[in-house]
Amino acid sequence: MKIYAVADIHGKPEYIQQIHDEISQNKPDVLIIAGDITHYFDSRKAIKQLKDIKIPVFAIRGNWDFKVVENIIRRQANMQLLTPTPVDHETLNLIGFNGTFFLPFLSKICIMEKRLINFAAPLITKDTIVVAHPPPRGILDQVAGKYSAGSFGLKKLIQTHSPLMVLCGHIHEQSGYQYYKNTLVVNCAMNKTCGGAIIEYDKAVTGRKLTVNMITT
């Protein structure tokens, strides 16, 4: 299974064109968008530019996406909004946390982050892919290379439930990937030098099932 993961599109036509180009070139099986699809007031326009993608698209809402974006995603024939209720697609098991509540040097998934994570936690297995907009605290979350701004709640979820992978964005300058304990964390934020990540996932492999290629631009 080949996953193309992106975040922080912000409705930019050049990023959306790059997504189309990468899908044509790399032929992923699914596209996963880890939030900030739009730029506040261009919600319908931004998502409309994704409607011609021929592979399944799974997405969550970020801090730049108004709540209405969730309903717009649900109305698209090729897109599915991820929620804390697990979704199975072929070999993938996906859950998503919509939104981000941003404070100075701190991000929360939402104001009720603890309640949301407590609901999802028992549903997470070693094969679950968690899609959230902010990174976990201390992992690929540094602003200006100095200050961590990730989510403590998401980090605790990894510590206690060890999902297979976390896909995130939000901190544009920290695109990349690293393992935290047994969980692969991929910050797939698009920026001037990164076009997201291509992730190969083979559930049948014993041991490390994932390989990551960050797309350079």
MOHUWO-V589518 format. One record per residue. N is the residue number from 1. SS is DSSP state (a for helix, b for strand, c for the rest). Layout:
((N,SS) (N,SS))
//
This chain:
((1,c) (2,b) (3,b) (4,b) (5,b) (6,b) (7,b) (8,c) (9,c) (10,c) (11,c) (12,c) (13,a) (14,a) (15,a) (16,a) (17,a) (18,a) (19,a) (20,a) (21,a) (22,a) (23,a) (24,a) (25,a) (26,a) (27,c) (28,c) (29,c) (30,b) (31,b) (32,b) (33,b) (34,b) (35,c) (36,c) (37,c) (38,c) (39,c) (40,c) (41,c) (42,c) (43,a) (44,a) (45,a) (46,a) (47,a) (48,a) (49,c) (50,c) (51,c) (52,c) (53,c) (54,c) (55,c) (56,b) (57,b) (58,b) (59,b) (60,b) (61,c) (62,c) (63,c) (64,c) (65,c) (66,c) (67,c) (68,a) (69,a) (70,a) (71,a) (72,a) (73,a) (74,a) (75,c) (76,c) (77,c) (78,c) (79,b) (80,b) (81,b) (82,c) (83,c) (84,c) (85,c) (86,c) (87,b) (88,b) (89,b) (90,c) (91,c) (92,b) (93,b) (94,b) (95,b) (96,b) (97,b) (98,c) (99,c) (100,c) (101,b) (102,b) (103,b) (104,c) (105,c) (106,b) (107,b) (108,b) (109,c) (110,c) (111,c) (112,c) (113,a) (114,a) (115,a) (116,a) (117,a) (118,a) (119,a) (120,a) (121,a) (122,c) (123,c) (124,c) (125,c) (126,c) (127,c) (128,b) (129,b) (130,b) (131,b) (132,b) (133,c) (134,c) (135,c) (136,b) (137,c) (138,c) (139,c) (140,c) (141,c) (142,b) (143,b) (144,c) (145,c) (146,c) (147,b) (148,b) (149,c) (150,c) (151,b) (152,a) (153,a) (154,a) (155,a) (156,a) (157,a) (158,a) (159,a) (160,a) (161,a) (162,c) (163,c) (164,c) (165,b) (166,b) (167,b) (168,b) (169,c) (170,c) (171,c) (172,a) (173,a) (174,a) (175,c) (176,b) (177,b) (178,b) (179,b) (180,b) (181,c) (182,c) (183,b) (184,b) (185,b) (186,b) (187,b) (188,c) (189,b) (190,c) (191,c) (192,c) (193,c) (194,b) (195,b) (196,b) (197,b) (198,b) (199,b) (200,b) (201,b) (202,c) (203,c) (204,c) (205,c) (206,c) (207,c) (208,c) (209,c) (210,b) (211,b) (212,b) (213,b) (214,b) (215,b) (216,b) (217,c))
//
